[in-house]
Amino acid sequence: MGNLPTTPHAESPDMRLLTAALMLTAAPALAETYACTVSAFTTFSQSDTAFIEANQRKTYELTPEGNSVTLTMRSADFEGYTATYTVTRREMLDTIAEREGRTGVNLLVLPPRPADEIDREGAFKATLTAQGSHYTNSWLLACTR
């Protein structure tokens, strides 16, 4: 068997550019996280103003990634949490995700391409709804980068 050449050779600029482009397309895209504030909160009981005000102070982070959306809630009034919502339907105007492992129905609806919406409008709207047999709570979220 013959020996392979051991002399270094310079790669052409075109080959280096092609190699860099292939490395970028092979790397997984990082999920973008969006910061959200509550624009409006609705519930059946309008008399409990402390509950309504506490819900309006909540903040959220949304991280859409593939077929799931990770939602993190932060609040000085309630215990914070992180939950995963599974995308159950994609429509022209909406991506609909449902939270698993909970009682009742927990839905998150956001635009199909949030980053595009931010680029056009400066922000995007999303809705979060928690519904059970004796309550429905819904948050209208305003989200940015």
N, C-alpha and C positions, 0 to 999 in steps of 0.2 A: 504494500500500500504506500502511496505517495504521501508526502507531507503537505499539509495545507499551507498556503502562503501566510506568513506572519507579519508582513509589512502592513502598517496601517494605511488606510486609504480615506480620503476625504469624501464625505457624503455630499451630494449636490444639494444646493438650497431647495430644489423642488422636492427631493426625497425627504429632507428634514421637515418641510411644510406638510407633506403627506403623512409622515409619521406622527407629527403633532396633532393633525386633524383626526387621525384614527384613534389616538389616545383620548381625545376629548369626547368623541362619539361613543367610545366604549365605556367611559366613566359614567356611573349612575348619576342622574340629575338629583340635586339636593332639593328636598321639599322646602317650600317657602312658608314661613309662618306669618300670619296676619294678626294684628292687634285690633281688637274690637271693643267698642263701648256700646252701652244700651241706649238706643234712641227712643224706644218706647217699650213699656211693659204692660201687658193686660192679664187680668185674672177675673174670675167670677165675683170675688168679694172685693167690692170697691170701698168698703168701710174700713178695711185694715190698712190705713195709710202708711204705717210704719213698715209693713211687709212690702208694700208697693215701692216705697222710697228705698228700702234696702236692696230690692231687686234692680232698681234703676242705677244703683251705685256699682253693681257687679262689672267686672271686666273679663274679657275672654280672649283666648288665643286659638286660632284655627290653623291647622296644618293639613291641607289636602295632600294625599299621596296615594296615587294609584286608585284602588277601589276602597279606600278608607279616608276618614277625616278624623284627626285627633283634635279634641276640644279640651282646653284647660280653662277652668273658671277660677277666678280669684275674687275674694270679697273680705271685707273687714267684718261683715255681719253674718256670714254663713261659712261653713267649712268648705274650703276649696277642694277641687277634684280634677282629675283628668280622665276622660272617657274616649273610647274609640267608637266611631259611627261607621257603619258599613254602607257604602254606596249601593242603593237598591235600584235606582233608576236615573238615567241621564236623558234629559229632554233638551230641546233647542235653547230654552231660556233658563232651565234649572237643573241642578244636580241635587238629588234627594238622597239623604243618608239616614239610616235608622240605628239607634243605639240598641245593642244587644244586652241581654242579661238583666233587664229591668222590668218592673211591672208597668202596666199601661203602655202607652205609645210615646216614644221620644224621637222626634224628627228634627233634622237640621236641613235647611234648604238654602243653597247658595248658587251663585252663577257658575256656569260650566268652566269658565276661564277667568278666575278672580283677578289675576295679574293684568289681563287685557282690560278689564273693567276699571281697574285703578289707573292704568295708563290713559284711558279715555276720560274718566270722570273724577279721578283723584281719590276715589273710595268705592267700595261696593257694599250693598245691603245683603244681609242674610237673616233668616228667621230660625229661631229655636223654639220648639214647642214640646211641652211635657203635658200629657193628658192621661187622666185616670178616670175611674167611674164617678168621682165626686169633685174633680177639679180640672181646669185647663189653664196652664200658664204659658204665655207666649212672649218672647223677647224679640224685638226688632233690633238687629245689630248693625252698626256702621263700622266697617273694617278698612284698615289701611296697612301699609307695609310697616 
